[in-house]
C-alpha cells in the first residue's frame, strides 16, 4: 500500500471547499445583482472540484482515486465555462442568450460522461495508475483525445473570460474597475495553474489548480465583503437606473464617459459612446449636450431627427458630482424624452386657439392676434385691412340638409377662404356662420380686391359633397385704415356696418 498524502493538505483543501461553498450560498442569499447565479455556480463548481481532489489525495488505491475523480469532475468540468459565463454577464450587464449557455455547456457535459465511463474506453485516461511520484501518491495516465480536447476548451474559456474582465476594467468607473481587477486577479491563479499543468511544467503529477482555487476563494471573499461586489443596495440602484425610461450619462472632469444606463441606447448617436473613453465631439448627441457639458448650463431642451424624418424632443439636466472636500469630479446628465409632452402641449395649444370645426382661428385667438397687428400698425403706420363675412341664407342649409351638412358647408367655406389668402393673413371664425379676416399691410383698395376674390371663389366652390350643384354665397363688409386713425373696435364697427349694408342691398356682394 502506497503512503497517503499529508493530512494537512487534505485539511487545507477541505477548508477551501467549505469556504467556496459558503461564498456560493452567501451570494445567493445576500444579493440581488446581475451575474449572481453565474458567480455562485462558479464557486460551487470550484468547491466540488477542490473537495474531490481532497478525497483523491486521501486515497492511495486506483479504484478509490477514480471514484474521487468522478466527484472532482462534477465541478472541474464546469469551472472554466461558469467562469466565462460569469465574465460575460458581469461585463455585458445583460442576460446571456440561452442558446449560448447551452452551447458552452455541451463540452463539460461530454467530459463528465467520459470520466464516469472511463472503465469502458481510453478516450480520456489511457492506462491510469496510482504511483508514488513525489511527496504523495498521484494518478498517472496517458492523455486521450478527449482529455486533450476538453483541456484545450477549458483553457480557451478561462482565457476568454479573463480577457473580458481585463478589458472591462479599463472601461468602467473607478469603483467598478477595482472590482473587475480583483475578480481578474482571482482568476489568474487557476488559469496559470491550468496552463502549467497542461504543458507538463508541474513536477510529480501534482494538480496545482485546487490549491490555486484556494487563493481564488480568498480573493473572491475580499471582493464580496470588502469591495461589496454584489451588495444589494448598489445593485438595486443600478437596476433601478437601468429600468427607468430616462437616459442617464456620467461624465468625468476629463470629458470621459464613466457610466450610462440602457435607456441611452434609444438616443441617436449613443452607440458611439464608450465607457472610459472621451465623448466624441462630432457626435450628434454630444453636440446637443455641449452647453451642459462644457458651458455650465444646467438644463436645456433639444430635438433630434431620426431616420425617416421622425422628430423626437428631449429635456436634459446636468447634476454636478462632488467628492470629499467638495472636489468636483464630473456631472451626471439625465435626459428625458418629452416628445409626448410636446405633442400634448401642441395639441392643447391648438385646441385652445383653433376652431374645432373649421380649423381656423377661434374668436378669442383671432382677437388676440388682431390686437397685436393693431399695435404693429400703430407703431409703423402701415394700414390694416378687415373683412367681416356672413354666409347668405345659411339657416336654410341646416333646415334643408340637416346640421351635419351645415357643418360640412362651414368646413368647406373655411377651406375656400384659407386657399385665397396669404400666409400672413389672419382668417378666423367670428361667430356661427360669420367669419373675419385681418390683412396686415393692406389698404382699402387691396382689401377690396381680396374680398371680391373670396366672394367669387366661394360662389363657385362646391361646399356640399353630396350635392355638387349646391352653391352658397356670402356678404362682405370691408374696412381698412391705420391704427393711428382707428382702434380695433372702430375698425370692426365700420366693417360690421358695411356688412349690414351688403346684406340689406341684396347679399352676395362686397361693401365698404
Legacy VTK file of the C-alpha trace (Angstrom):
# vtk DataFile Version 3.0
C-alpha trace
ASCII
DATASET POLYDATA
POINTS 512 float
0.000 0.000 0.000
1.402 3.406 -1.030
1.560 6.112 1.641
-1.228 8.693 1.677
-0.804 12.414 1.126
-0.105 14.584 4.180
-3.243 15.195 6.230
-2.501 18.929 6.274
-3.009 19.209 2.521
-6.292 17.327 2.722
-7.489 19.607 5.535
-6.481 22.752 3.602
-8.351 21.583 0.534
-11.363 20.620 2.631
-11.441 24.049 4.265
-11.079 25.659 0.836
-14.092 23.668 -0.397
-16.075 24.820 2.644
-15.091 28.454 2.006
-16.107 28.271 -1.652
-19.410 26.595 -0.739
-20.111 29.259 1.886
-19.364 32.068 -0.572
-21.625 30.453 -3.174
-24.507 30.257 -0.688
-23.845 33.743 0.729
-24.045 35.323 -2.721
-27.361 33.627 -3.394
-28.986 34.725 -0.140
-27.475 38.213 0.219
-27.524 39.711 -3.245
-29.927 40.582 -5.997
-27.399 41.856 -8.509
-26.748 40.676 -12.034
-24.332 37.765 -12.624
-25.096 36.303 -9.176
-26.208 32.920 -10.475
-23.163 32.596 -12.727
-20.817 33.596 -9.896
-22.496 31.245 -7.440
-22.303 28.368 -9.928
-18.605 29.108 -10.475
-17.888 28.968 -6.735
-19.936 25.803 -6.264
-18.164 24.097 -9.176
-14.800 25.098 -7.724
-15.875 23.761 -4.307
-16.804 20.355 -5.774
-13.514 20.223 -7.660
-11.495 21.078 -4.558
-13.413 18.642 -2.377
-12.987 15.874 -4.949
-9.248 16.459 -5.074
-9.070 16.361 -1.281
-10.766 12.944 -1.396
-8.379 11.857 -4.150
-5.365 12.765 -2.026
-6.772 10.764 0.874
-6.861 7.580 -1.232
-3.888 5.523 -2.412
-5.711 2.797 -4.394
-6.647 3.157 -8.047
-10.338 2.384 -7.545
-10.648 4.923 -4.741
-8.805 7.558 -6.749
-11.042 7.038 -9.808
-14.180 7.327 -7.653
-12.839 10.577 -6.185
-12.125 11.860 -9.695
-15.785 11.361 -10.635
-16.725 13.727 -7.794
-13.911 16.020 -8.867
-15.128 16.311 -12.437
-18.713 17.177 -11.467
-17.154 20.513 -10.544
-13.938 20.664 -12.604
-15.684 20.229 -15.945
-17.881 23.285 -15.279
-15.370 25.679 -13.668
-13.991 27.175 -16.926
-17.409 27.532 -18.554
-19.052 29.009 -15.465
-16.167 31.475 -15.206
-16.686 32.527 -18.828
-20.462 32.837 -18.343
-19.883 34.959 -15.266
-17.439 37.199 -17.147
-19.928 37.639 -19.996
-22.789 38.574 -17.692
-20.640 40.741 -15.417
-19.257 42.788 -18.311
-22.344 42.958 -20.553
-24.865 43.768 -17.785
-27.484 41.852 -19.759
-28.834 38.292 -19.680
-26.741 35.824 -21.647
-28.653 34.200 -24.539
-29.883 30.743 -23.590
-28.554 29.288 -26.815
-25.045 30.440 -25.932
-25.305 28.982 -22.424
-26.485 25.626 -23.766
-23.737 25.587 -26.387
-20.997 26.308 -23.866
-22.227 23.547 -21.542
-22.114 20.794 -24.169
-18.389 20.045 -23.804
-18.469 19.945 -19.953
-21.395 17.513 -20.097
-19.488 15.285 -22.529
-16.421 15.483 -20.282
-18.386 14.252 -17.260
-19.787 11.416 -19.359
-16.300 10.352 -20.477
-14.955 10.386 -16.918
-17.878 8.399 -15.494
-17.475 5.730 -18.213
-13.678 5.637 -18.056
-13.511 1.848 -17.487
-15.080 1.219 -20.898
-12.793 3.246 -23.165
-9.434 5.006 -23.430
-10.760 8.321 -24.718
-9.902 10.309 -21.610
-7.314 8.493 -19.467
-5.023 5.955 -21.081
-3.858 3.217 -18.673
-4.372 5.188 -15.440
-2.470 4.055 -12.378
-1.508 5.350 -8.953
2.243 5.767 -8.425
4.474 7.413 -5.870
5.938 10.221 -7.940
6.841 12.668 -5.238
5.629 13.557 -1.774
2.446 11.516 -2.062
0.723 9.091 -4.463
-0.674 10.604 -7.670
-2.665 9.372 -10.625
-0.519 8.977 -13.723
-2.005 8.362 -17.136
-1.654 8.869 -20.842
-3.713 11.681 -22.309
-6.553 10.524 -24.509
-8.062 12.603 -27.300
-10.998 13.559 -25.079
-8.642 14.804 -22.360
-6.642 16.946 -24.794
-9.728 18.475 -26.399
-11.506 19.262 -23.121
-8.347 20.739 -21.580
-7.908 22.958 -24.640
-11.554 24.002 -24.429
-11.198 24.756 -20.719
-8.135 26.939 -21.315
-9.924 28.790 -24.106
-12.887 29.540 -21.802
-10.641 30.690 -18.974
-8.537 32.970 -21.181
-11.637 34.416 -22.874
-13.257 35.192 -19.515
-10.034 36.730 -18.218
-9.734 38.899 -21.336
-13.323 40.136 -20.921
-12.709 41.130 -17.304
-9.416 42.896 -18.051
-10.944 44.831 -20.970
-13.961 45.696 -18.812
-11.710 47.081 -16.086
-10.446 49.776 -18.458
-13.944 50.945 -19.430
-15.762 51.339 -16.126
-15.690 53.781 -13.228
-13.019 53.529 -10.547
-15.236 51.637 -8.101
-16.264 49.031 -10.648
-12.744 48.958 -12.072
-11.300 47.735 -8.766
-13.977 45.062 -8.588
-13.235 43.845 -12.116
-9.483 43.873 -11.462
-9.936 41.867 -8.261
-12.090 39.250 -9.998
-9.500 39.014 -12.779
-6.722 38.650 -10.215
-8.552 35.796 -8.512
-8.937 34.057 -11.871
-5.254 34.350 -12.763
-4.202 31.709 -10.196
-6.223 28.773 -11.602
-5.655 29.931 -15.200
-1.892 29.944 -14.677
-2.119 26.586 -12.874
-4.084 25.119 -15.802
-1.512 26.303 -18.340
1.458 24.972 -16.351
-0.283 21.656 -15.694
-1.364 21.218 -19.327
2.180 21.933 -20.540
3.640 19.427 -18.058
5.596 22.055 -16.119
4.375 20.871 -12.691
6.582 18.102 -11.234
5.371 14.807 -9.710
1.959 14.964 -11.477
0.667 17.298 -8.784
-2.505 19.148 -9.801
-1.949 22.799 -8.770
-5.418 24.020 -9.700
-7.240 23.066 -6.450
-4.559 24.885 -4.444
-4.859 27.857 -6.794
-8.614 27.827 -6.226
-7.928 28.176 -2.501
-6.211 31.501 -3.237
-9.056 32.393 -5.589
-11.567 31.791 -2.807
-9.688 34.187 -0.518
-9.514 36.863 -3.225
-13.206 36.496 -4.023
-14.087 36.697 -0.326
-12.238 40.024 -0.268
-14.197 41.163 -3.340
-17.502 40.195 -1.755
-17.032 41.574 1.742
-14.554 44.401 1.273
-15.349 45.653 -2.199
-19.066 44.776 -1.882
-19.079 43.094 -5.270
-22.749 42.108 -5.134
-24.016 44.428 -2.426
-27.793 44.670 -2.663
-28.252 48.439 -2.422
-25.847 49.433 -5.232
-27.167 46.534 -7.279
-30.745 47.627 -6.717
-29.832 51.220 -7.519
-28.132 50.143 -10.716
-31.148 48.010 -11.592
-33.459 50.960 -10.944
-31.357 53.274 -13.120
-31.460 50.727 -15.925
-35.202 50.294 -15.504
-36.160 53.970 -15.897
-37.110 55.359 -19.292
-34.842 58.395 -18.904
-31.317 58.168 -20.262
-28.511 58.574 -17.738
-24.928 59.602 -18.530
-21.989 60.200 -16.164
-19.043 62.261 -17.448
-15.836 62.924 -15.502
-13.762 66.124 -15.406
-11.739 64.921 -18.405
-14.836 64.610 -20.536
-14.810 60.821 -20.490
-17.974 58.735 -20.235
-17.848 56.843 -16.936
-21.277 55.241 -16.879
-24.630 55.190 -18.645
-27.797 53.138 -18.486
-29.591 51.088 -21.110
-32.125 53.797 -21.950
-29.440 55.929 -23.584
-29.249 53.403 -26.415
-32.540 54.832 -27.750
-30.890 58.200 -28.494
-29.334 58.701 -31.949
-25.550 58.829 -31.630
-25.411 57.000 -28.286
-23.946 53.896 -29.927
-20.623 55.763 -30.265
-20.298 56.351 -26.502
-17.752 54.084 -24.807
-17.152 53.867 -21.075
-13.693 55.113 -20.181
-13.281 56.973 -23.485
-13.685 60.701 -24.267
-17.023 61.794 -25.675
-16.715 62.143 -29.471
-17.015 65.843 -30.334
-18.554 65.185 -33.752
-21.333 63.058 -32.297
-24.885 64.451 -32.807
-25.922 63.659 -29.232
-22.782 65.198 -27.719
-23.291 68.329 -29.833
-26.798 68.734 -28.396
-25.477 68.286 -24.844
-22.487 70.606 -25.335
-23.979 73.571 -23.377
-24.470 71.261 -20.380
-21.115 69.518 -20.604
-18.840 72.453 -21.386
-20.667 75.754 -20.959
-22.102 75.358 -17.461
-25.756 75.369 -18.490
-27.992 73.469 -16.066
-30.888 72.496 -18.318
-31.811 72.541 -21.976
-34.295 71.159 -24.467
-33.460 69.860 -27.920
-34.797 67.669 -30.678
-33.150 65.048 -32.875
-34.458 63.954 -36.232
-34.414 60.199 -36.625
-34.015 58.327 -39.899
-37.316 58.577 -41.721
-37.919 62.173 -40.605
-39.405 61.488 -37.147
-38.566 64.221 -34.646
-38.009 63.320 -31.008
-37.868 66.010 -28.322
-35.721 65.759 -25.188
-35.110 67.681 -21.975
-31.638 67.278 -20.411
-30.473 68.392 -16.965
-26.962 68.286 -15.513
-26.202 67.419 -11.866
-22.649 68.151 -10.646
-20.878 65.374 -8.754
-18.711 66.320 -5.774
-16.466 64.099 -3.698
-14.807 64.606 -0.367
-13.762 68.178 0.448
-16.232 69.392 -2.201
-13.899 68.388 -5.006
-15.619 68.420 -8.381
-15.485 65.022 -10.096
-17.798 65.493 -13.064
-21.503 65.528 -13.717
-24.460 63.259 -14.253
-26.800 64.124 -17.118
-30.425 62.959 -17.064
-32.089 63.008 -20.489
-35.876 62.693 -20.681
-37.845 62.013 -23.839
-40.580 64.693 -23.794
-41.914 64.058 -27.296
-45.305 63.025 -25.981
-45.438 66.056 -23.685
-44.504 68.426 -26.510
-47.139 66.823 -28.711
-49.739 67.127 -25.967
-48.869 70.773 -25.343
-49.132 71.489 -29.046
-52.462 69.719 -29.183
-53.758 71.670 -26.188
-52.484 74.902 -27.699
-54.156 74.023 -30.984
-57.426 73.212 -29.268
-57.276 76.443 -27.254
-56.564 78.626 -30.302
-58.306 76.944 -33.222
-61.957 76.429 -34.013
-62.528 72.671 -33.847
-64.952 72.540 -36.777
-63.324 74.786 -39.390
-59.657 74.656 -38.392
-59.490 78.476 -38.485
-58.568 80.641 -35.513
-61.320 80.814 -32.917
-62.672 84.220 -31.981
-60.595 84.580 -28.790
-57.298 83.835 -30.526
-58.293 85.844 -33.593
-58.914 88.942 -31.475
-55.670 88.394 -29.584
-53.635 88.241 -32.772
-55.579 91.113 -34.319
-54.739 93.269 -31.305
-51.063 92.504 -31.907
-51.397 93.561 -35.569
-53.157 96.761 -34.498
-50.226 97.562 -32.205
-47.778 96.945 -35.049
-49.907 99.181 -37.271
-49.952 101.898 -34.622
-46.136 101.897 -34.327
-45.361 101.555 -38.036
-48.244 103.478 -39.540
-48.944 100.754 -42.092
-52.616 100.022 -42.809
-54.598 97.026 -41.616
-57.464 95.595 -43.648
-60.532 93.990 -42.033
-63.151 91.809 -43.751
-66.305 90.587 -41.998
-68.173 87.806 -43.807
-71.654 86.395 -43.235
-72.926 83.383 -45.195
-76.152 84.089 -47.022
-79.255 82.085 -46.031
-77.224 79.599 -44.057
-80.221 78.687 -41.887
-81.852 77.145 -44.973
-78.881 74.765 -45.326
-79.479 73.368 -41.839
-83.234 73.219 -42.351
-82.980 71.501 -45.744
-79.996 69.198 -45.411
-79.521 68.902 -41.636
-76.945 70.179 -39.179
-74.317 67.630 -40.274
-74.480 69.053 -43.785
-74.315 72.547 -42.307
-71.099 71.642 -40.523
-69.695 70.267 -43.792
-70.538 73.547 -45.530
-68.743 75.565 -42.848
-65.628 73.395 -43.171
-65.556 73.787 -46.958
-66.184 77.521 -46.764
-63.232 77.836 -44.385
-61.072 75.855 -46.806
-62.096 78.174 -49.635
-61.118 81.252 -47.629
-57.836 79.679 -46.490
-56.773 78.959 -50.077
-57.474 82.531 -51.178
-55.322 84.241 -48.524
-51.662 84.906 -47.826
-49.775 83.088 -45.093
-49.558 86.335 -43.082
-53.303 86.936 -43.205
-55.440 86.053 -40.182
-58.700 84.275 -41.010
-60.964 83.139 -38.177
-64.443 82.024 -37.277
-66.137 85.106 -35.847
-69.478 83.559 -34.934
-71.879 80.811 -36.013
-71.777 81.379 -39.795
-69.674 84.544 -39.596
-66.002 84.821 -40.468
-63.430 87.584 -40.116
-60.141 88.194 -41.908
-57.374 90.634 -40.909
-54.952 91.657 -43.675
-51.689 93.161 -42.328
-50.338 95.914 -44.580
-53.432 96.001 -46.835
-55.009 99.364 -47.644
-58.660 99.756 -48.616
-58.074 99.049 -52.311
-56.115 95.853 -51.611
-58.657 94.735 -49.031
-61.489 95.199 -51.501
-59.634 93.114 -54.109
-59.129 90.285 -51.629
-62.768 90.394 -50.512
-64.013 90.304 -54.098
-61.719 87.409 -54.932
-63.007 85.480 -51.922
-66.622 86.228 -52.867
-66.166 84.977 -56.432
-64.254 81.904 -55.310
-66.924 80.995 -52.765
-69.742 81.413 -55.260
-68.208 78.685 -57.438
-66.881 76.476 -54.615
-68.613 73.025 -54.161
-69.350 73.293 -50.462
-71.667 70.280 -50.184
-70.064 66.992 -51.379
-73.390 65.106 -51.562
-74.850 67.814 -53.837
-72.089 69.162 -56.099
-74.514 71.555 -57.761
-75.254 73.313 -54.489
-73.576 76.696 -54.066
-73.558 79.213 -51.252
-72.781 82.915 -51.264
-71.729 85.403 -48.618
-71.919 89.096 -47.831
-68.678 91.004 -47.203
-68.119 94.138 -45.124
-64.733 95.825 -45.609
-62.704 98.424 -43.747
-59.030 99.408 -43.874
-57.065 102.078 -42.034
-54.006 102.678 -39.906
-54.340 102.075 -36.195
-53.260 105.692 -35.771
-56.630 106.560 -37.272
-58.854 103.843 -35.746
-58.778 101.421 -32.856
-59.545 97.740 -33.291
-63.098 98.213 -32.063
-63.609 101.077 -34.506
-62.253 99.013 -37.433
-64.620 96.174 -36.569
-67.559 98.559 -36.123
-67.031 100.114 -39.570
-66.646 96.656 -41.185
-69.794 95.493 -39.411
-71.797 98.454 -40.709
-70.553 97.711 -44.227
-71.596 94.078 -43.820
-75.063 95.158 -42.727
-75.422 97.288 -45.872
-74.195 94.389 -48.067
-76.970 92.164 -46.702
-79.549 94.943 -46.986
-78.596 95.585 -50.628
-79.271 92.002 -51.679
-76.369 89.906 -50.307
-73.537 88.215 -52.255
-71.625 91.466 -52.544
-68.694 93.429 -51.101
-69.434 96.769 -49.436
-67.107 99.250 -47.676
LINES 1 513
512 0 1 2 3 4 5 6 7 8 9 10 11 12 13 14 15 16 17 18 19 20 21 22 23 24 25 26 27 28 29 30 31 32 33 34 35 36 37 38 39 40 41 42 43 44 45 46 47 48 49 50 51 52 53 54 55 56 57 58 59 60 61 62 63 64 65 66 67 68 69 70 71 72 73 74 75 76 77 78 79 80 81 82 83 84 85 86 87 88 89 90 91 92 93 94 95 96 97 98 99 100 101 102 103 104 105 106 107 108 109 110 111 112 113 114 115 116 117 118 119 120 121 122 123 124 125 126 127 128 129 130 131 132 133 134 135 136 137 138 139 140 141 142 143 144 145 146 147 148 149 150 151 152 153 154 155 156 157 158 159 160 161 162 163 164 165 166 167 168 169 170 171 172 173 174 175 176 177 178 179 180 181 182 183 184 185 186 187 188 189 190 191 192 193 194 195 196 197 198 199 200 201 202 203 204 205 206 207 208 209 210 211 212 213 214 215 216 217 218 219 220 221 222 223 224 225 226 227 228 229 230 231 232 233 234 235 236 237 238 239 240 241 242 243 244 245 246 247 248 249 250 251 252 253 254 255 256 257 258 259 260 261 262 263 264 265 266 267 268 269 270 271 272 273 274 275 276 277 278 279 280 281 282 283 284 285 286 287 288 289 290 291 292 293 294 295 296 297 298 299 300 301 302 303 304 305 306 307 308 309 310 311 312 313 314 315 316 317 318 319 320 321 322 323 324 325 326 327 328 329 330 331 332 333 334 335 336 337 338 339 340 341 342 343 344 345 346 347 348 349 350 351 352 353 354 355 356 357 358 359 360 361 362 363 364 365 366 367 368 369 370 371 372 373 374 375 376 377 378 379 380 381 382 383 384 385 386 387 388 389 390 391 392 393 394 395 396 397 398 399 400 401 402 403 404 405 406 407 408 409 410 411 412 413 414 415 416 417 418 419 420 421 422 423 424 425 426 427 428 429 430 431 432 433 434 435 436 437 438 439 440 441 442 443 444 445 446 447 448 449 450 451 452 453 454 455 456 457 458 459 460 461 462 463 464 465 466 467 468 469 470 471 472 473 474 475 476 477 478 479 480 481 482 483 484 485 486 487 488 489 490 491 492 493 494 495 496 497 498 499 500 501 502 503 504 505 506 507 508 509 510 511
